[in-house]
Amino acid sequence: MCNSIFLLLRRINSNKAIWLADVILGGTLAVIAGSMSLLLYGWLGDVILNGNSMDLWFGADAPRVFENLTSRWSNHYRTSVHPLYSLLVATPIIGLIKVIGLSPLHAALVSMSTSAAVATALLYTMLRYFLPRLDSAIYTMLFISSVGFMFWFGVPETYPWGAVSILAAIIAAVIVPFGRWPSVIVIVSALSLSYTVTNWMAGLVAAFLSQPWRRAIRLSIYAFALVAFLTPIQNLLYPSAGKFLSIREEGSYVKSDYLRSIPATVATFFINTIIAPKPELVPFKESNKKDRFYLSAQTSDVGSGSAAGIVAVFGWLCLLVLGIWGTARRSVPYRLSLAVGLVLLGQFTLCLVYGGGPFLYSPHYVPLLVVVAAFVSTTPARWFALAMALLVIVAGGINNITMFKEATALLLSQSSVHDQVRHAMSQRPNDPWPRGRGHVPLGLPGTTELDKAYLEPGGSFSPSVGSFGVSVWVLDANNKLITSSDALPLEDIQQRFNRNDSPLPAVVTETPYYQSTWSLVSPGHWRLVLKPKAEKGSRLAVAVRSVGPAGGPITSLKLLDNKLWINDRWHLEATPRIDLAYLGEEGSKGWTEPMVSGVAAQVQSGWGHTRLWVDPNSGITLDIHDTKQALLSEPPTTLGVNSGLQLNLPDPQFVDALEAQVTHLMMGLVKSETRPGDPMNYPLAWQRDGAYVVVSLLQAGRTDVARELVRMFAEVDFFGGFGSEADAPGLSLWAIAAVADAIHDPAFNTEVWPHVVRKADMILDLLSAKEPIRKPFSGKASPSRAQHPDIDLVANTAERGLIIGRMDWHFPILYVNGVSYRGLMDAARLAEQRGERGRAERWRSAAEGLRRAWNLALISPEQDNPRTLISGIWPTFVVTDDTRFEKALNQGWEAERTKEGGFQKQPLWTYFDLAQAHQWLYLAKPERAWSTLKWFWKASPALGLYTQWESKGGDDTFGGWSQIRGWVDLPPITPHYWSAAEMLSLQLAMLAYYDSRPEVNTLVIGSGIPHSWFDHPMRVAGLITAAGRIDWEWDGNTISVHVYGNPVKVRLGPQFPKHSQLKTTFSSISTSSPR
């Protein structure tokens, strides 16, 4: 085989010196093509890879192809018509990622540029078979300057490698001695079939032109069999790969009006794929893409791109006509002209009846059009033709580059705002850009997600979503930018809440250069107080830009009477008066330096920018007023965002972290909805996360808020992004009962009682299910799951006395049954209080049976499910054997933790780890709870504000951030409110908790208090437990506990000194209000 390839190459020229010169020249052209491919991708930018760009670039599937190239687990269904594409192209790319460590993008770029280089080298080889070196080089450059190359070899797509397979097949058809080298024919035929089924036409042409017809048929069968044999291997590596030749879907791409499209197809096929016309935006026909447009050249007029394009079209038509004349003169190798002609005829016919037009498939046939044009070099018109070719290269290249950039701009206009910002960042890598990490939503409880402000470490700020960004710039003595609030290292930044009489606590940021304080003065009115620090040789400026923590386009700026108006909606006032450093458009050379500017600007691009000087002595106070922010008519509370607790503890960080969780949970409320995390990432309430939020706020003394929020949990049975999940009834009952126990309001109990009955009976139905149970759900579903056939599946047939319930798209049996046990026990208690003894007995009996079944099932693999380990004791109290449960919990600890109690790698689902810490507290291992707590305090994305996160990043499931000029890298979701609720409940349990297991029924005081605290007086008041409100005070010897509720057993945590005296008093039930 190797000898055959060597002989094939040597047939081009037997002179070694000349052959070496061809290798050098061909290699140089290949390097130029590969480099050009990377340059073209750089002009396009990562926008082409975003899922929103599917079909936008002239019908290309670049986002899907990129996912297929870089991940085994993406959907490889299109291998049905690209039979071995994943095996042949994706496997080496994934190897580069796994073995060498390249990023997915860089590995894909290696493959893309390689395809450009190989296609170019093969074309040069084909041309050198019948042309002088000069002519071959010029026509190869004509290919590189063509639309078929420029618009497609810089895009991750299947077509470039398809072009390689076609060129290889035609070279084989021409050079293979007739009747010889059958293995070469089988390989090139199989290769052409492997990349695209219709490209097999090139493999069949190679077989029938180089072999006797009977052998050609046999070798073609061998090629087909080789591809069919390799398909199962591909299916093993890529489980989602499509079935070989499953072409049912292709019927939808066959055009019924092909006769009417002949003129456009001819123009596009023969001219517009060489010289780019003006690209157009055409509306999608699909109903699910209403009001969206894609790029097209199918109906564009020939030569409409530019004056240079018209000149190039003239030159190209001359070449094409002369090339056809050269073919007719039979002055070129017969097999070559016949092979090229047959494949071009096949490609043209295919484009006539299939797909959206020939532009998309141009990489497959443009090299062959160039070969046809090159046939003129075998005629007397050679020198004239070379002049025309150079004209096409220069004029066409200028036109094509211009049109490519225009198409890129149109692509950006149809792309998400995130993609547009990413593109700008790639084009201006040295400019300052938002941090895009650790943001914190700030807003009054109940305000909409769009009315929340966002703050990032360093003090960068957006007053609402889609508004603009305010950042602090640090300049040197020559007014050159040194750094900014977005670029300061996190270790140089300290943040804290400053609680005062404002509606929200202010956020204070300390850096080596300045102190900034952001505060809400009133709804729609934010204030920045910026104080410089003595830093020799530096000064400050406040930059207002369209990008920021949650920015948006700035199209209008004007300064009127010390008011800087932005987009005619916001106005900024400064003390001292506004001193402009610049007002205009960002992005031009030197725009970050002071420039002469006017006092008003209209910025069509949306990249408006202004900078204000900061007085080096007094600093600046900047007031931002939003003239259009809607006010919520019925907020869930008007009593601020602090807890209802009174805490006097010796560790201020503990108190700060605890209060921070309350503040984040309160600020994250949208109307009366509990969001799972960042409200822009989660535009919906989620039952599971919300139940924890309601209970934790209740425990922290915010009974007013909990009462308002829990109504949704009572009235609605299933809501959340994953549809109808089996943990919903139990968690809702837990939250309802917690609120009822705390507020002791007969009217509330009467209001929720019908819902309690319905939910408790629903759990009984799940426990006795004889067939799958499906229930409707309310609200939004995750877009990726909305059409899932099991979106309404609650549970399958019950087994072994357990609910086989769905949660998180699988069946974590012990978790679902644990929360169902808790729900039934709470429902039974409420029934007893109402005198409903029959229902109470029925629900309690079912709960006890469920509890027995649960503990029997506490074995692998169910005990190893993280959801089991987060719920065995807290919040369900379903465990009967603490030792067995601790053993299971410890296995996870040993596998994931360091000796110091930290994490071996950053956890993804922080609420799981905090919930496990809660279990350790109940198991009398407070040191493990503390090590977890302190680790998360230090790891907070917003250090000092104690936020937590979810996932590894890349999540924008609902697309909330895609149209915002901020958060463009999509780091892990932060804050996360289930995590905040878990941390809050854990810290409160450290102070006091009630173990409601029937065999325990004990109030535990101070189980998480460390030894060092007992040297100081302590006081806790207003903490809500299932036993009632708890107040306690420690004076160094005696702890006095007052329970607002019925008498219960009380014991002290394991850390209390042995000499401690316990005094307990109880009083009649009463309702306390938050302070």
Secondary structure in CASP SS format (residue, H / E / C, confidence):
PFRMAT SS
TARGET T0000
AUTHOR 0000-0000-0000
METHOD secondary structure of the structure
MODEL  1
M C 1.00
C H 1.00
N H 1.00
S H 1.00
I H 1.00
F H 1.00
L H 1.00
L H 1.00
L H 1.00
R H 1.00
R C 1.00
I C 1.00
N C 1.00
S C 1.00
N C 1.00
K H 1.00
A H 1.00
I H 1.00
W H 1.00
L H 1.00
A H 1.00
D H 1.00
V H 1.00
I H 1.00
L H 1.00
G H 1.00
G H 1.00
T H 1.00
L H 1.00
A H 1.00
V H 1.00
I H 1.00
A H 1.00
G H 1.00
S H 1.00
M H 1.00
S H 1.00
L H 1.00
L H 1.00
L H 1.00
Y H 1.00
G H 1.00
W H 1.00
L H 1.00
G C 1.00
D H 1.00
V H 1.00
I H 1.00
L H 1.00
N C 1.00
G H 1.00
N H 1.00
S H 1.00
M C 1.00
D C 1.00
L C 1.00
W C 1.00
F C 1.00
G C 1.00
A C 1.00
D C 1.00
A H 1.00
P H 1.00
R H 1.00
V H 1.00
F H 1.00
E H 1.00
N H 1.00
L H 1.00
T H 1.00
S C 1.00
R C 1.00
W C 1.00
S C 1.00
N C 1.00
H C 1.00
Y H 1.00
R H 1.00
T H 1.00
S H 1.00
V C 1.00
H C 1.00
P C 1.00
L C 1.00
Y H 1.00
S H 1.00
L H 1.00
L H 1.00
V H 1.00
A H 1.00
T H 1.00
P H 1.00
I H 1.00
I H 1.00
G H 1.00
L H 1.00
I H 1.00
K H 1.00
V H 1.00
I H 1.00
G C 1.00
L C 1.00
S C 1.00
P H 1.00
L H 1.00
H H 1.00
A H 1.00
A H 1.00
L H 1.00
V H 1.00
S H 1.00
M H 1.00
S H 1.00
T H 1.00
S H 1.00
A H 1.00
A H 1.00
V H 1.00
A H 1.00
T H 1.00
A H 1.00
L H 1.00
L H 1.00
Y H 1.00
T H 1.00
M H 1.00
L H 1.00
R H 1.00
Y C 1.00
F C 1.00
L C 1.00
P C 1.00
R H 1.00
L H 1.00
D H 1.00
S H 1.00
A H 1.00
I H 1.00
Y H 1.00
T H 1.00
M H 1.00
L H 1.00
F H 1.00
I H 1.00
S C 1.00
S C 1.00
V H 1.00
G H 1.00
F H 1.00
M H 1.00
F C 1.00
W C 1.00
F C 1.00
G C 1.00
V C 1.00
P C 1.00
E C 1.00
T C 1.00
Y H 1.00
P H 1.00
W H 1.00
G H 1.00
A H 1.00
V H 1.00
S H 1.00
I H 1.00
L H 1.00
A H 1.00
A H 1.00
I H 1.00
I H 1.00
A H 1.00
A H 1.00
V H 1.00
I H 1.00
V C 1.00
P C 1.00
F C 1.00
G C 1.00
R C 1.00
W C 1.00
P H 1.00
S H 1.00
V H 1.00
I H 1.00
V H 1.00
I H 1.00
V H 1.00
S H 1.00
A H 1.00
L H 1.00
S H 1.00
L H 1.00
S H 1.00
Y H 1.00
T C 1.00
V H 1.00
T H 1.00
N H 1.00
W H 1.00
M H 1.00
A H 1.00
G H 1.00
L H 1.00
V H 1.00
A H 1.00
A H 1.00
F H 1.00
L H 1.00
S H 1.00
Q C 1.00
P C 1.00
W H 1.00
R H 1.00
R H 1.00
A H 1.00
I H 1.00
R H 1.00
L H 1.00
S H 1.00
I H 1.00
Y H 1.00
A H 1.00
F H 1.00
A H 1.00
L H 1.00
V H 1.00
A H 1.00
F H 1.00
L H 1.00
T H 1.00
P H 1.00
I H 1.00
Q H 1.00
N H 1.00
L H 1.00
L H 1.00
Y C 1.00
P C 1.00
S C 1.00
A C 1.00
G C 1.00
K C 1.00
F C 1.00
L C 1.00
S C 1.00
I C 1.00
R H 1.00
E H 1.00
E H 1.00
G H 1.00
S H 1.00
Y H 1.00
V E 1.00
K C 1.00
S C 1.00
D C 1.00
Y C 1.00
L C 1.00
R C 1.00
S C 1.00
I H 1.00
P H 1.00
A H 1.00
T H 1.00
V H 1.00
A H 1.00
T H 1.00
F H 1.00
F H 1.00
I H 1.00
N H 1.00
T C 1.00
I C 1.00
I C 1.00
A C 1.00
P C 1.00
K C 1.00
P C 1.00
E E 1.00
L E 1.00
V E 1.00
P E 1.00
F C 1.00
K C 1.00
E C 1.00
S H 1.00
N H 1.00
K H 1.00
K C 1.00
D C 1.00
R C 1.00
F E 1.00
Y E 1.00
L E 1.00
S E 1.00
A C 1.00
Q C 1.00
T C 1.00
S C 1.00
D C 1.00
V C 1.00
G C 1.00
S C 1.00
G C 1.00
S C 1.00
A H 1.00
A H 1.00
G H 1.00
I H 1.00
V H 1.00
A H 1.00
V H 1.00
F H 1.00
G H 1.00
W H 1.00
L H 1.00
C H 1.00
L H 1.00
L H 1.00
V H 1.00
L H 1.00
G H 1.00
I H 1.00
W H 1.00
G H 1.00
T H 1.00
A H 1.00
R C 1.00
R C 1.00
S C 1.00
V C 1.00
P C 1.00
Y H 1.00
R H 1.00
L H 1.00
S H 1.00
L H 1.00
A H 1.00
V H 1.00
G H 1.00
L H 1.00
V H 1.00
L H 1.00
L H 1.00
G H 1.00
Q H 1.00
F H 1.00
T H 1.00
L H 1.00
C H 1.00
L H 1.00
V H 1.00
Y E 1.00
G C 1.00
G C 1.00
G C 1.00
P H 1.00
F H 1.00
L H 1.00
Y H 1.00
S H 1.00
P H 1.00
H H 1.00
Y H 1.00
V H 1.00
P H 1.00
L H 1.00
L H 1.00
V H 1.00
V H 1.00
V H 1.00
A H 1.00
A H 1.00
F H 1.00
V H 1.00
S H 1.00
T H 1.00
T C 1.00
P C 1.00
A C 1.00
R H 1.00
W H 1.00
F H 1.00
A H 1.00
L H 1.00
A H 1.00
M H 1.00
A H 1.00
L H 1.00
L H 1.00
V H 1.00
I H 1.00
V H 1.00
A H 1.00
G H 1.00
G H 1.00
I H 1.00
N H 1.00
N H 1.00
I H 1.00
T H 1.00
M H 1.00
F H 1.00
K H 1.00
E H 1.00
A H 1.00
T H 1.00
A H 1.00
L H 1.00
L H 1.00
L H 1.00
S H 1.00
Q H 1.00
S C 1.00
S C 1.00
V H 1.00
H H 1.00
D H 1.00
Q H 1.00
V H 1.00
R H 1.00
H H 1.00
A H 1.00
M H 1.00
S H 1.00
Q H 1.00
R C 1.00
P C 1.00
N C 1.00
D C 1.00
P C 1.00
W C 1.00
P C 1.00
R C 1.00
G C 1.00
R C 1.00
G C 1.00
H C 1.00
V E 1.00
P E 1.00
L E 1.00
G C 1.00
L C 1.00
P C 1.00
G E 1.00
T C 1.00
T C 1.00
E H 1.00
L H 1.00
D H 1.00
K C 1.00
A E 1.00
Y E 1.00
L E 1.00
E E 1.00
P C 1.00
G C 1.00
G C 1.00
S E 1.00
F E 1.00
S E 1.00
P C 1.00
S C 1.00
V C 1.00
G C 1.00
S E 1.00
F C 1.00
G E 1.00
V E 1.00
S E 1.00
V E 1.00
W E 1.00
V E 1.00
L E 1.00
D C 1.00
A C 1.00
N C 1.00
N C 1.00
K C 1.00
L E 1.00
I E 1.00
T E 1.00
S E 1.00
S C 1.00
D C 1.00
A C 1.00
L C 1.00
P C 1.00
L H 1.00
E H 1.00
D H 1.00
I C 1.00
Q E 1.00
Q E 1.00
R E 1.00
F E 1.00
N E 1.00
R C 1.00
N C 1.00
D C 1.00
S C 1.00
P C 1.00
L C 1.00
P C 1.00
A E 1.00
V E 1.00
V E 1.00
T E 1.00
E E 1.00
T C 1.00
P C 1.00
Y C 1.00
Y E 1.00
Q E 1.00
S E 1.00
T E 1.00
W E 1.00
S E 1.00
L E 1.00
V E 1.00
S E 1.00
P C 1.00
G C 1.00
H E 1.00
W E 1.00
R E 1.00
L E 1.00
V E 1.00
L E 1.00
K E 1.00
P E 1.00
K C 1.00
A C 1.00
E C 1.00
K C 1.00
G C 1.00
S C 1.00
R E 1.00
L E 1.00
A E 1.00
V E 1.00
A E 1.00
V E 1.00
R E 1.00
S C 1.00
V C 1.00
G C 1.00
P C 1.00
A C 1.00
G E 1.00
G C 1.00
P C 1.00
I E 1.00
T C 1.00
S E 1.00
L E 1.00
K E 1.00
L E 1.00
L E 1.00
D C 1.00
N C 1.00
K E 1.00
L E 1.00
W E 1.00
I E 1.00
N C 1.00
D C 1.00
R C 1.00
W E 1.00
H E 1.00
L E 1.00
E E 1.00
A E 1.00
T E 1.00
P C 1.00
R C 1.00
I C 1.00
D C 1.00
L E 1.00
A E 1.00
Y E 1.00
L E 1.00
G E 1.00
E E 1.00
E C 1.00
G C 1.00
S C 1.00
K C 1.00
G C 1.00
W C 1.00
T C 1.00
E C 1.00
P C 1.00
M C 1.00
V C 1.00
S C 1.00
G C 1.00
V C 1.00
A E 1.00
A E 1.00
Q E 1.00
V C 1.00
Q C 1.00
S C 1.00
G C 1.00
W E 1.00
G E 1.00
H E 1.00
T E 1.00
R E 1.00
L E 1.00
W E 1.00
V C 1.00
D E 1.00
P C 1.00
N C 1.00
S C 1.00
G E 1.00
I E 1.00
T E 1.00
L E 1.00
D E 1.00
I E 1.00
H E 1.00
D E 1.00
T C 1.00
K C 1.00
Q C 1.00
A C 1.00
L C 1.00
L C 1.00
S C 1.00
E C 1.00
P C 1.00
P C 1.00
T C 1.00
T C 1.00
L C 1.00
G C 1.00
V C 1.00
N C 1.00
S C 1.00
G C 1.00
L C 1.00
Q E 1.00
L E 1.00
N E 1.00
L C 1.00
P C 1.00
D C 1.00
P H 1.00
Q H 1.00
F H 1.00
V H 1.00
D H 1.00
A H 1.00
L H 1.00
E H 1.00
A H 1.00
Q H 1.00
V H 1.00
T H 1.00
H H 1.00
L H 1.00
M H 1.00
M H 1.00
G C 1.00
L C 1.00
V E 1.00
K C 1.00
S C 1.00
E E 1.00
T C 1.00
R C 1.00
P C 1.00
G E 1.00
D C 1.00
P C 1.00
M C 1.00
N C 1.00
Y C 1.00
P C 1.00
L C 1.00
A C 1.00
W C 1.00
Q H 1.00
R H 1.00
D H 1.00
G H 1.00
A H 1.00
Y H 1.00
V H 1.00
V H 1.00
V H 1.00
S H 1.00
L H 1.00
L H 1.00
Q H 1.00
A C 1.00
G C 1.00
R C 1.00
T H 1.00
D H 1.00
V H 1.00
A H 1.00
R H 1.00
E H 1.00
L H 1.00
V H 1.00
R H 1.00
M H 1.00
F H 1.00
A H 1.00
E H 1.00
V C 1.00
D C 1.00
F C 1.00
F E 1.00
G C 1.00
G C 1.00
F C 1.00
G C 1.00
S C 1.00
E C 1.00
A C 1.00
D C 1.00
A H 1.00
P H 1.00
G H 1.00
L H 1.00
S H 1.00
L H 1.00
W H 1.00
A H 1.00
I H 1.00
A H 1.00
A H 1.00
V H 1.00
A H 1.00
D H 1.00
A H 1.00
I H 1.00
H C 1.00
D C 1.00
P H 1.00
A H 1.00
F H 1.00
N H 1.00
T H 1.00
E H 1.00
V H 1.00
W H 1.00
P H 1.00
H H 1.00
V H 1.00
V H 1.00
R H 1.00
K H 1.00
A H 1.00
D H 1.00
M H 1.00
I H 1.00
L H 1.00
D H 1.00
L H 1.00
L H 1.00
S C 1.00
A C 1.00
K C 1.00
E C 1.00
P C 1.00
I E 1.00
R E 1.00
K C 1.00
P C 1.00
F C 1.00
S E 1.00
G C 1.00
K C 1.00
A C 1.00
S C 1.00
P C 1.00
S C 1.00
R C 1.00
A C 1.00
Q C 1.00
H C 1.00
P C 1.00
D C 1.00
I C 1.00
D C 1.00
L E 1.00
V E 1.00
A E 1.00
N E 1.00
T E 1.00
A E 1.00
E E 1.00
R C 1.00
G C 1.00
L E 1.00
I E 1.00
I E 1.00
G E 1.00
R C 1.00
M E 1.00
D C 1.00
W C 1.00
H E 1.00
F C 1.00
P C 1.00
I H 1.00
L H 1.00
Y H 1.00
V H 1.00
N H 1.00
G H 1.00
V H 1.00
S H 1.00
Y H 1.00
R H 1.00
G H 1.00
L H 1.00
M H 1.00
D H 1.00
A H 1.00
A H 1.00
R H 1.00
L H 1.00
A H 1.00
E H 1.00
Q H 1.00
R C 1.00
G C 1.00
E C 1.00
R H 1.00
G H 1.00
R H 1.00
A H 1.00
E H 1.00
R H 1.00
W H 1.00
R H 1.00
S H 1.00
A H 1.00
A H 1.00
E H 1.00
G H 1.00
L H 1.00
R H 1.00
R H 1.00
A H 1.00
W H 1.00
N H 1.00
L H 1.00
A C 1.00
L C 1.00
I C 1.00
S C 1.00
P C 1.00
E H 1.00
Q H 1.00
D H 1.00
N C 1.00
P H 1.00
R H 1.00
T H 1.00
L H 1.00
I C 1.00
S C 1.00
G C 1.00
I C 1.00
W C 1.00
P C 1.00
T C 1.00
F C 1.00
V C 1.00
V C 1.00
T C 1.00
D C 1.00
D H 1.00
T H 1.00
R H 1.00
F H 1.00
E H 1.00
K H 1.00
A H 1.00
L H 1.00
N H 1.00
Q H 1.00
G H 1.00
W H 1.00
E H 1.00
A H 1.00
E H 1.00
R E 1.00
T C 1.00
K C 1.00
E C 1.00
G C 1.00
G C 1.00
F E 1.00
Q C 1.00
K C 1.00
Q C 1.00
P C 1.00
L C 1.00
W E 1.00
T H 1.00
Y H 1.00
F H 1.00
D H 1.00
L H 1.00
A H 1.00
Q H 1.00
A H 1.00
H H 1.00
Q H 1.00
W H 1.00
L H 1.00
Y H 1.00
L C 1.00
A C 1.00
K C 1.00
P H 1.00
E H 1.00
R H 1.00
A H 1.00
W H 1.00
S H 1.00
T H 1.00
L H 1.00
K H 1.00
W H 1.00
F H 1.00
W H 1.00
K H 1.00
A H 1.00
S C 1.00
P C 1.00
A C 1.00
L C 1.00
G C 1.00
L C 1.00
Y C 1.00
T C 1.00
Q C 1.00
W C 1.00
E E 1.00
S C 1.00
K C 1.00
G C 1.00
G C 1.00
D C 1.00
D C 1.00
T C 1.00
F C 1.00
G C 1.00
G C 1.00
W C 1.00
S C 1.00
Q C 1.00
I C 1.00
R E 1.00
G C 1.00
W C 1.00
V C 1.00
D C 1.00
L C 1.00
P C 1.00
P C 1.00
I E 1.00
T C 1.00
P C 1.00
H E 1.00
Y H 1.00
W H 1.00
S H 1.00
A H 1.00
A H 1.00
E H 1.00
M H 1.00
L H 1.00
S H 1.00
L H 1.00
Q H 1.00
L H 1.00
A H 1.00
M H 1.00
L H 1.00
A E 1.00
Y E 1.00
Y E 1.00
D E 1.00
S C 1.00
R C 1.00
P C 1.00
E C 1.00
V C 1.00
N C 1.00
T E 1.00
L E 1.00
V E 1.00
I E 1.00
G C 1.00
S C 1.00
G C 1.00
I C 1.00
P C 1.00
H H 1.00
S H 1.00
W H 1.00
F H 1.00
D H 1.00
H C 1.00
P C 1.00
M E 1.00
R E 1.00
V E 1.00
A E 1.00
G E 1.00
L E 1.00
I E 1.00
T E 1.00
A C 1.00
A C 1.00
G E 1.00
R E 1.00
I E 1.00
D E 1.00
W E 1.00
E E 1.00
W E 1.00
D C 1.00
G C 1.00
N C 1.00
T E 1.00
I E 1.00
S E 1.00
V E 1.00
H E 1.00
V E 1.00
Y E 1.00
G C 1.00
N C 1.00
P C 1.00
V C 1.00
K E 1.00
V E 1.00
R E 1.00
L E 1.00
G C 1.00
P C 1.00
Q C 1.00
F C 1.00
P C 1.00
K C 1.00
H C 1.00
S C 1.00
Q E 1.00
L E 1.00
K E 1.00
T E 1.00
T E 1.00
F E 1.00
S E 1.00
S C 1.00
I C 1.00
S C 1.00
T C 1.00
S C 1.00
S C 1.00
P C 1.00
R C 1.00
END
